[in-house]
Structures are given as structure tokens and as C-alpha cells.
Amino acid sequence: MVGAGWMILWRVATRLLGFGSTLVLARALVPADFGLVAIAMTYLAAFDAFSIFGLQDAIIRAPDHDRALLDTAFTLSVLRGLLNTLVIAGTAPIAAHFSDEPRLLPLLLVLSLFPA
């Protein structure tokens, strides 16, 4: 029950932060730039969705939390973030060319640092 409560609280907090950042971006950017950011964030979200291991769920479901389990989960999470950063940065030129939007390349290169 406690683990489920923390998971729900985490989801609510991330949704609220996402909503707040969307409001700030909508106010600060012109519509064309907002669309560019939306394309870039969708690109990042796709890589994030395809690389989910389910580590958080495994830790919550584990009957006992020994140090080895937590260390392994942490290491795998760091490796996943670094790999996502490399893949997003490496494929950013392809995404910019595919969408025929050269301004997407520097945006994706900067945003590729977030998963790391």
C-alpha cells in the first residue's frame, strides 16, 4: 500500500510539473516554436517509452529491498539514460531532415541531455 501510494504521488507530481511547463512554454513561445518543441518532446518521449525496463515496478513489488537490487536498478537506470542521450543525439540529424525542419537539430541536441 505504501509503495502504491508513493507511485501515485509521483505520477501526480510529474503530471503537474508537465502541465506547468506546458503553460510556461505556451506563454513564452510563438505558435511555430511551440510546434517545434512539441515535435522534439514527442521524439524524446518515444525513445523513453521504448526503453522502459519497469525497474520502478520491480522494486515496488519486491518483497525485500536489499542493497544489490537497488544498486542494480540504479545502474540500469543510469545506463538507460546515457544510452537514450546517445541515441537521441545520434539520430537528431535524421529527425531534422525527415521533418524538413533544420531548427529541430540544435533543439534535439540540447534536449538529448535530459535523459542523462
Secondary structure, 3 states (H helix, E strand, C coil): CHHHHHHHHHHHHHHHHHHHHHHHHHHHCCHHHHHHHHHHHHHHHHHHHHCCCCHHHHHHHCCCCCHHHHHHHHHHHHHHHHHHHHHHHHHHHHHHHHCCCCCHHHHHHHHCCCCC
